[in-house]
Amino acid sequence: MHDFKNKTDEELLDWLDKWTITINQDQQVVITELEKRSIDKLKKLIDSFSSSSERYSKRILFLTWVLVVLTIVLVIIAL
């Protein structure tokens, strides 16, 4: 524990300023780390959406071609 009783007002204010600066720097480091993690999570989420949308678009394209081929076959059979 610090001995505050024997310090002058200026010394106490200096000590308080130093600790305030340290606390603010630590807060900034934590905030920066949280921002990085949030950005990384957002990137992963976007990547997962884009990869799943690619899969769905390929499926839709395949099903469309199957439907077109079946329609042509049914028209030929009906004639």
C-alpha positions as CSV (number, residue, x, y, z in Angstrom):
1,M,0.0,0.0,0.0
2,H,1.2,3.5,-0.8
3,D,1.9,6.0,2.0
4,F,-0.3,8.9,1.0
5,K,-0.2,10.7,4.3
6,N,3.4,11.9,3.9
7,K,3.0,13.1,0.3
8,T,2.3,16.6,-0.8
9,D,-0.7,17.5,-2.9
10,E,1.4,17.8,-6.0
11,E,2.9,14.4,-5.4
12,L,-0.5,12.9,-5.0
13,L,-1.8,14.6,-8.2
14,D,1.3,13.3,-10.1
15,W,0.7,9.8,-8.8
16,L,-3.0,10.0,-9.8
17,D,-2.1,11.3,-13.3
18,K,0.4,8.4,-13.8
19,W,-2.2,5.8,-12.8
20,T,-4.9,7.5,-14.9
21,I,-2.7,7.3,-18.0
22,T,-1.8,3.7,-17.3
23,I,-5.5,2.8,-16.8
24,N,-6.5,4.6,-20.0
25,Q,-3.8,2.8,-22.0
26,D,-4.9,-0.5,-20.6
27,Q,-8.5,0.3,-21.5
28,Q,-7.4,1.2,-25.0
29,V,-5.5,-2.1,-25.4
30,V,-8.5,-4.1,-24.3
31,I,-10.9,-2.1,-26.6
32,T,-8.5,-2.6,-29.5
33,E,-8.4,-6.4,-28.8
34,L,-12.2,-6.6,-28.6
35,E,-12.5,-4.7,-31.9
36,K,-10.1,-7.1,-33.6
37,R,-12.0,-10.1,-32.3
38,S,-15.3,-8.6,-33.4
39,I,-13.9,-7.9,-36.9
40,D,-12.5,-11.5,-37.1
41,K,-15.9,-12.9,-36.1
42,L,-17.7,-10.8,-38.6
43,K,-15.2,-11.9,-41.4
44,K,-15.9,-15.6,-40.4
45,L,-19.6,-15.0,-40.5
46,I,-19.4,-13.3,-44.0
47,D,-17.2,-16.1,-45.3
48,S,-19.6,-18.8,-44.0
49,F,-22.6,-17.0,-45.7
50,S,-20.7,-16.6,-49.0
51,S,-19.7,-20.2,-49.1
52,S,-23.2,-21.4,-48.2
53,S,-24.7,-19.1,-50.9
54,E,-22.3,-20.5,-53.5
55,R,-23.4,-24.0,-52.6
56,Y,-27.1,-23.0,-52.8
57,S,-26.6,-21.2,-56.1
58,K,-24.9,-24.3,-57.6
59,R,-27.8,-26.5,-56.4
60,I,-30.4,-24.1,-57.8
61,L,-28.6,-24.0,-61.2
62,F,-28.4,-27.8,-61.2
63,L,-32.1,-28.2,-60.3
64,T,-33.0,-25.6,-63.0
65,W,-31.2,-27.7,-65.6
66,V,-32.9,-30.8,-64.4
67,L,-36.3,-29.1,-64.7
68,V,-35.5,-27.9,-68.2
69,V,-34.4,-31.4,-69.4
70,L,-37.5,-33.0,-67.8
71,T,-39.7,-30.5,-69.5
72,I,-38.1,-31.1,-72.9
73,V,-38.4,-34.9,-72.4
74,L,-42.1,-34.6,-71.4
75,V,-42.9,-32.4,-74.4
76,I,-41.2,-34.9,-76.7
77,I,-43.2,-37.8,-75.1
78,A,-46.4,-35.8,-75.4
79,L,-46.0,-35.2,-79.1
